[in-house]
Each structure stands twice: as structure tokens, then as C-alpha cells.
Amino acid sequence: MYRFYFSPHTLDEALALKAAHGADARVMAGGTDLLLEMDRGVRHAPDGGALGVIDLTRIPGLAAVAEDETHLHLGPLVTHNQCVANAHVVAHAFPLARACWEVGAPQIRNRATVAGNIITASPANDTIVPLMALDATVTVASAARGERTVPLAAFITGFRRVDLADDEILIRISVPKVAAHATGSFIKLGLRRAQAISVVSAAAVVARDGPVVTDARIALGSVAPVVVRAAAAETFLRGKELSDAVIGEAARLALDAAAPIDDIRAGAAYRHAMVATLVARLLRTLRDDRARDGWPAHPVMLWGESGGVWPVAKQAPSAETTAHVNGRDVALPGGMTLLDSLRAAGFVGVKEG
């Protein structure tokens, strides 16, 4: 399934591994998309063979949500459920928290990461939509060139494509805090009420001075090759009050950004019609101060006593180690799984499962 597996203990070590292996290796955070795509042959090395994996989960500090005066900063291991449970995310970036709550089941939300959602870069991925409406940026790093920060809208360059060099790793997502005079939320349409891939989704952040809109940002998902901003609707809303007529016209103008396709979940015509419906519903929700309607007081996390973080009890070195196997001491190579290291040590009959 994979060519090699590394579990570095520091970010510098991970960056060195990515520099050494380039396009032959993929970085893993939650793995909920990557491992499936590798297993199905969707993701592979340039030579057509299996990819190697660089697993970030043993690196301390990458699952943290940090806050400064103007921004929230998410590490690459921050999961969807961590966003749902984080008071700062809920208070200052509610559209992101709402979208994270709409992802999968609790088990998936405990494993899948916001960074992974971005790297997969599907227009149906729920968290990209609010991050676009929030004007988020991503920071990537390489061992050779250091860090660079890119607006999310520029980072996603096409359908499932991102501006990430072969030696780079996404290390941070920065989200501007929603202003005190603004409000925002996220809404999606799926084929069922939960665990559904979006047919259409939308996020909006609207700032007002009294009843008058001073700024508006609207992002749409599942209606184009990438998540898009409804620029015409945003421009129209500025300087106006959110009357039903204004909301209706903004919803109609949002259609200018949509170029949906037919697929197994919906036809293009249905998606096109639902853009206006969802945008109007979302804007009415914000106007009427109902952005948090339905938000659970006690979201189901299935964390037990872990707090949503499962640290490795003891970090083992990646170098060669010694194990007692079949009554004798055996030198096992490092940098791979136990199964592969046993096979490399000559135990060729070892099987998985």
C-alpha cells in the first residue's frame, strides 16, 4: 500500500524527510482521505508506484489552536472536533465551527483534520467554504526556503490541486477573527441530514453598522471546480439593509459564481437553483440573529478523558532497534512499520491480519 513509512518527532525532521523524498512521499495528518486514495490508486508516486508516508502525528504542538489579537492559528493536526469544542473558534470563527460539526460522524471528526480538508482541495469539502468566507491564509514550509504564507483562495489552484511544492508541508492555517459588529455562519444541502457530502454549501460573513451592511463575504461549495466567492452578491449588499428584496437579489446574483455539474448526487440545474435558496436562507439567518440556531450545547465528541488529543505515551527512535523474536534477539530496521521491519529482518512469512 505504501513504499515506506516515517514517523518523525520534530517538524524539522519532517521537512528534511519531505525534502529528501519529494513527490515520492505524502504527508499524513488524519489520513482519512489520503489512505483511502492511496489504497484505491488515486494517489501514487510519479513512477506509478506506491507513495511513501510521512506521518506528523508524533510531533508535539501541531494539534494546537493558538490565538493572538487578530487571528486564530490552527496547526496541521487540528481535527474537526477540536474546532467544534474550542471556545475561541466558536466565538471568533463560528462559520468554521459550524462546518466542522457538519463533517461525517464523531469518529471521523476526531481523526480528520482541517489541514487535510484543504490539501484534498475538493470543492465539496465543507471547511474550505467558511475558510474562504473568513479570508483565511495558509502557511507552508520547506527545509530549503523556509516559510511562505498564501491566501487560501490562491493556494487552491484547481480541482483537487494546491500550490504546494514537492518539498513543502502545510504547517499553519490562520483565520482572521470575525469582527464584533459582524456575524457569520455555514449552511449545506446534502442527501441526508448527517454524514452527507455537500450537494451545495455556502458560508457568509456580514458586517453591519446598525442595519446597513458595511462588508459581506459569501463563499459557495460544490458548484464549481473550486470553492468560489460570490463577488457580485458581495458588492451588491454593501451599503444596503438586509430587506427581503435585497436578500432575494443578492441570492440571484450569487448564481453568477456558480458553474455546477451533473454527478451522482445532483444535476447541474438543481444545484444552480439551490444556490439562490441557500444563500437567501443564510442571509435571513444572519439578519435575524439566528446564526447559532441548532448549535448543540454539548456536542457529541466520544473523547472520553482524552480531551480530543491522543499523545504518544513514549516516543521511540526511528533508528534500528532490537526485539526478542522467536526466542532470540533480532535487529529490526527503523523507519517502517513493525510488519515491514519483521519482513526486512527475514521473517518473510509474517502476514497482516
N, C-alpha and C positions, 0 to 999 in steps of 0.2 A: 504493500500500500504506500510506503514511503521509502525513500532512498537512504535516509539517515535521520537521526533524531538527536537534537541537542537541547539541554535544559540549563541555560546559563544562569548565573547567580547575580550578575550585575548588568546594568544597561550597557556599559562599555563592552562587556564580553559579548552581549547580543549583537551590538553594532559591528564588532570585529568579525563575528561569525557571518553576519549578513554581507559584509564586505568581501569575505573570503569565498562565499558560495554564490552570491549574486542571485541570478534568476533561477538557479537550481534549488533554492530554498524559499519557503514561505514562512512568515512569522505567524505563530498561533497565539491567540488570546483565549477566547472561549472555545473555538473550534467547531461551533455548531453549524456553520456554513462550510468552512474550509475542509473539514474531514469528510463531509458528505461529497463535496465536489471532487476531492481527490479520489475517493472511492469510486465515483461514477466516471472518472476520467475527464471531467470538465476542466480541472486544473492539473497541469502537468509541466514538466521541465521542458526547456527549449528543444531538447533532443527527442521529445515524445515520451521519455521515461518518467518514472515516478519522481515526485518532488521530495526534497528533504524538509524537515520541520525544525524550526527554532521556537521553542516553547517559552513564553515570557512569564509563566505563572509562578516561578520560583524567585522572581526578582522583587524584593521588598519595595513598597511605596507606589507601585504602579496602579493599585486599585483605590487610590485616594481621590476624593473630591476636595480641592482647595478653593479658597475664596480670598479675593482681595477687594478693594473698594469698588471696583467697576465690573469685575468678571468672576465667573466660576471657571475652574480649570479641572477637567476630567482626565485622569490617567488612562492609559490604553487598556487597563484591565477592569475599569469600572463597568459593572453589569447594569442591565436594565432595572433590576430590583433595587440595586443600590441607589439609583436615581429616584425611584418611587419613594424610598424610605428616607431620603436625605432632605432635611428641613430646608436647607439652603436652595436646593434645586426646586423644590415645591414653591418656595417663596419668591424666588428670583428668576426662574425659568420654567414656569408652570407648563407651557406647551410641551416641553421636553419630557417632564414627568408624566404628563397625560399620555403621550405617545409611548413611552416606555411601559406604562401599565397595559397598553393595548397589545403588546408583543406576546405571542404564544401563551404558554401555560407557566405557572410558577417555576417549574423545573428549568424551562428554557430561559426565563428571565434571570434565574440565578446563575446561569452559565454564560449566556450570550452577552457580548459587550457592545457598547455604543460605538467604539472604535471599529469593531468588526463589521457592524452595520454600514459604516461609512466606506470601509475598504471594499466590501462586496459591491457597493455602488449600484444596487438595483433601484429603479425609480419607485418600486413598491415597498421599499424598506421604510418602516414607519418613522424612525428617529431622524432620518435625513430631512424630512419635511419641516418639523419645527426648528431644527438647527439652521435651516436656510432662512426661515422667517425671523430667527433670532440674530441673524448676521454672524454666525459662528465662524471661527477660524480653526485651522489645524496646524500643528507644528510637527514637522518631520525632522529626523536627524540622520546623519551618516558619520562614520568614523573619519572620513577624509575631509568633509566640508562643513561639519558642524550642523547647526540648526537653521531651518528656514520656516517662516510662518506664511500660510497661504489662506485666503478666503475660501470657505468651503465651496462656494459657487464656482471658483476657478479650479479647485482641487479635483472635483468630479468632472472629467473631460468628455464623457460619453457613456453609453450604456455599458455598465459594469467595467468602466475604465477610470483610473485615477492618476493624478500627476505624482507618481511615486517611483523614484529611480530604483534600480535593482539592488542598490546598497543602502537604501533608506528604510527607516522604521517610523511609523506614526507614534509619537510619544506624548502628545497632549492635544486635547480639544478645549478651546477657550470660548466661552459663551458670555456675551455682554448681558449684564443684569437688566431685566425689564424695569423701566423707569417707574417711579412711584405713581405718576399720572397716566400710566399705560396698563393695559391688560391684554392677555392673550390666551389662546387655547388651541387644541388639536381635535380634529374630528375625522373619522374614517367610515367608509362603507365597505362591508365585507359580505360574504355569502352566508355567514352565520354571526352570532353575537360575540363569539370569542374564538381565539386560535384560528383566525382567518387572515389570509393575505389580502391586502387592500385592493379593492376594485377601483376606488378613488379615495384620496385623502387630502386634507387641507389643514394648514395651520395659519394663524393670523396673530399679529401683534398690532394693537391700535392704541395710539396715544391721543388724549383729548385735553383741550383747555376748556373746561366746562363741558358744553355739549358739542363743541366743534372739534373735528378731527384735525390734529396737527401733523400726524405721521401715521402711515399704515404700511404694513408689510404682510403680504399674503403669498404662501407657497403651496404648490399643488403636487401631489404624488400620483403615480400610476396613470398619467395622462400624456406622457412624452417619454423620449428615451432617457431623460434625466429629470430629476425634480426641478421644477421651474417656478419662477416668481411671476405673479400676475401683475406686471408693471402697469398696464393700462388701468386696472382697477385701483391700484395703489394711488396713482396720480389723481384719478377722479375723486377719491374720497377726501383728499386733503382740502381743508377749508370748508368742509360741509358737515352738517349734522346727520346723524345716522337715522334718518326717517326711513319708513318702509320703501318709499320711492327711490331714495338714494341707495339703499341696500340692494334693491332689485336691479338697478342699473349697474352697480359695481359687480354684482354676480354675473350679469350678462357680459360685462367687459372682461371678466376673468376667463371667459371662453376663448379670448384671443390667444392665451398662452397654451391652450390645450391642443394636442395633436395625438389623440388616443388611437389605439389599435384594437383589432379583434383578437381575443385569445380565449382560453378555456373558461375564464371567469366572467367575461362580459364582452359585449360587442362595442365597437367604437362609438356608435350612435348613443347607446345607453350611457356610456362613460361621459360623453360630451354633455348630455342632458344633466347628469348628476353633478357635474362641476358647479353649475349655477345653483342647484339645490343645496349642496353642501356649503358653498361659500355664503349664501344668503342665511342659512341656518346658523353658521358660525358667527357671522356679523351680528345677527339678532341676539345671540347668546352673550356676546361681549357688550352690546349696547345695554342689555337688561341686567348686567352684572350677575350673570349665571354661569360664568366660566367654570366654576368648580362644582356645578351640579353633578351629582352622582359620584363625586370623588370619595373613595372609601375612607372612613375614619381609621380603620385598622386593616390595611391591605394584607392579603394572604401572602406570606413570604416563604414559609416552610424552611425557616432558618434554624429552628431550634435555639441553641445558645451560642451559635456561631457569630451572630451579628452580620451575616452576609459575607464574611471573609473567612476563607479556609486556609490559614497559613501552613506551610510545610513545617512539620514538627522539627525536623533536623535536615539541614542542607548537606547532602552528600557530594563529595567532589566528583567531577566528570572524568577524572583520570582513572587509570586501571586500578581495579580493586581485587581483593582476594575473597573467595567464597568457599565454603565447605560443601562439596557436591559429591554424592555417591561415595562417601567415606574418605574423601581426600580433598586437600586444598587445591583450588584451581584459580589461576589468574584470569579475570574477566576483563575484556576491553571496556573502556569508558565511552561515553558519548552515544549510547544507544540503549534501547530497552533491554530488560532482563532476558526476554525471549531471544532477541537478536544476539546479545552478548554470549548467552549459553551456546547458541549455534556457532558463533565465531570461535568459541573455545573448543569446538569439536563435538559438542553434543547435538549431532545433526538430527537425531530422532525426536527432539523436543517439538511439541506441537502446541498450537494455540487452541484453547477451548477443551 
